[in-house]
């Protein structure tokens, strides 16, 4: 009998996993019904509801009448809820998604009586480096973790230090994690012996003094009746997790320190294969987060009318819901993955709707023959944008200066030419609409009725007049105005917009010649031929000319980067500083007989890296965009065999049967970009395999640098093991990864590995597996879940990945800015205003600059503009923020205002510590 034990009854609730959400919710409702009844019947009962408000929301949607019962228990301190909205996977969502998750959970918990003041992270598959800073800036002084803790931790509490130096008192859950006390009361007849054994086991971690934490619960567990009596029988006490941890101050004095991310396998499985399974879900998450974070919210903040707060709330709810550690990870059954994908799609659609609403407002001021161009990045930008325009005239900007342009494609003009009863043709007309365009005129000549159509038309159409002219007509033609897809080099202000339009040559403003071989920043000849060369004309006010890109027989060159295509379809890249590497883009296919949690090669693997054939086709040759299509054909083994590990076939292997797989790669180089864009696509007709893209490095690397959530993380060539799970050095990268002089710019979280002792970078394009978890797994000693088939996790069908490769010399400092432009293309929107209008002048939004300064969020909050920036810098730096605001102040992650910041002529110079996350409120 001992008073040293504090029992914390709880449940760990996986919202969706080996069953889809609604099936789990049915069980959740029954569990919480029992929890409420038990707590009201037994006044000493305490319960911790897994640190996520989603449990409460999901319950109250079914039992809304029980809200006051829950609130009363929360207010009494007996029921602990929050602070998260959902228990997320920290590596598979953006840093901003993490912040909004915490914001939602704490705000909603406040309405019930207050959130548990502990950053409870019980089952995440490792932890991001900046989590201590995020929690502290939300007002939390404690964290609680289980997976990912390194072997250097030998106590139950340590100081977790973020890259900016923020140290947070962190409770570790050793010897069983969140279920370390789950078996304490299984046998009431032997309570004293079990309590003594628990005390001895936990004292090894805790030390000789202080209360011991017994987490009494496990996955989807319900409370045990009579528990308060059994707790009393062993002389222990019952409390919530916040009650236990709250007995300690937030001081970290004297505690052992652990810095950065927690991704060690030493104490528990971290299941790293979730990073690469169901890759299309990760792609969708990346698209949706970018759409909401970097297009919808900032544009609505600066250029929208009424704030679309409710629509943005709905988008964020779906993104946060999808971030669950059994959701976006893809380690659930196929039904679960399908529901997650639907939520992500809805979030992206909501973001698109808001973006389009704002740009429609702006495009109304642009004549209908023009194009609005929007810059989603917070720095002035000169970049290539793809636009669709009518006619063949050169393009001009609002000043009348020529815009360098290159025609990429002409749209068909003859849409229909067929013998037809004209009465049938009239049924195709809806108002003035015909074949998706609008009628601009019609004529009848020699038995042929000819319609002319265009995207926009102010011409009145009288169908009755047409009917009277149809005698003798036997043929119908529909002719569209000439239109073309054009690559244009456009200068745009930060988070602002400009516009371009075709104009006749005699109206162009002469801006003077540019040097040979260059493309002017603004102005110059239209360069419409699509051939190699330059667009002349320069405007000193708009910046220096940009070197044009040209295509040679097997090479692309823009002065910043040269790309040569080898006979096998791989690439040789040479940067402006001479950094060179060859063999980039090699596709390697190998077996994977693992599961959604862990990769596992078959005992007898067959690696395929050489194509059967490789073909090269020129797509366009400059001067703004030049591209090749590389088509490589492979023979990949069709599937795995012996995966079940039966006595008859004890060793897994790959089949002798193969599938012919064609891998298409668009290799594209644009003027002014120091990276080559790659779009890789193939029809996956194979099972049980992993496909990676390999990039040999210019210099052997001892470490990689990868963008994560509000940080750049440096990792070595190995991963710490210890618990039994094979410590494979595969890691997640959010926006980019750099090593040995090469950076890969990414559109979504991607698994990577430095292989061959740091000689090559391998990026996982696809991992195909057929089981949620496997009982027998070569890389993991125990099941990670039930052994259920997941045929959709084989990810068969058309798959595509976009990325870019960039050589760099010295440090990775130039990579974040390149990744910013790669991930956030300029936005082109057709004008809808009166064609007689002049182009409106370019307009600037908000400028955010500074060495290593990255904007992560801009929104309206409590009537003010709220901006969040991060210092991607190992030394102090300054953010320079310029706009039309007159007041500025610091804020925490919950939007609570802090100290004012001096403003001079609409500009703030904000000092930032290395890796500091800063939230600033701007107003007038």
Secondary structure, DSSP 8 states (H G I E B T S, - for coil): --S-EEEEEB-B--SSSSS-HHHHHHHHHHHHHHHHHHHHH-TT--EE-TTBTHHHHHHHHH-GGGHHHHHHHHHHTSEE--SBSS-B-TTSS-HHHHHHHHHHHHHHHHTTT---SSEEESS-SSB-TTHHHHHHHTT--EEEE-TB--TT--SSEEEEE-TTS-EEEEEE-TTTGGGTTTTTTS-GGGHHHHHHHHHHHHHHHH-SSS-EEEEE--BT----TTHHHHHHHTT-EE--HHHHHTTS-S--TT--EEES-B-BSSSS---GGGGTTTHHHHHHHHHHHHIIIIIIHHHHHHH-SS--HHHHHHHHHHHHHHTBTTTTT--S-HHHHHHHHHHHHHHHHHHHHHHHHHHHHHHTTSBTTEEEEE--SSS-EEEEEEEEEESS-EEEETTSBEE-EEEEEE--SEEEEEE--HHHHHTT-BTTEETTEEEEEEEEETTEEEEEEESS------HHHHHTT-TT--EEEEEE--EEEEEEEEEE-TT-EEEEEEE-GGG-B------TTEE-SS-S---TT-SSS-B----GGG---EE--EE-SSEEE-SSEEEEE-TTS-EEEEETT--EEEEETEEEEEE----SS-----SB---B-S-SEEEEEEEEE-SSEEEEEEEEEEEEE--EESTT--STT-S-EE-S-EEEEEEEEEEEEETT-SSEEEEEEEEE---SEEEEEEEE-SS--S-EEEE-SSSEEEE-S-----SSS-----EEESSEEEETTEEEEESS-EEEEEETTTTEEEEEEEEE-SBS--SSBTTBSS-SS---B-GGGG--EEEEEEEEEEE--SSSTTHHHHHHHHHS--EEEE--B-TTS-----B---EEE-TTEEEEEEEEETTEEEEEEEE--SS-EEEEEESS-SEEEEE-TT--EEEE---BTTEEEEEE-TT-EEEEEEE-
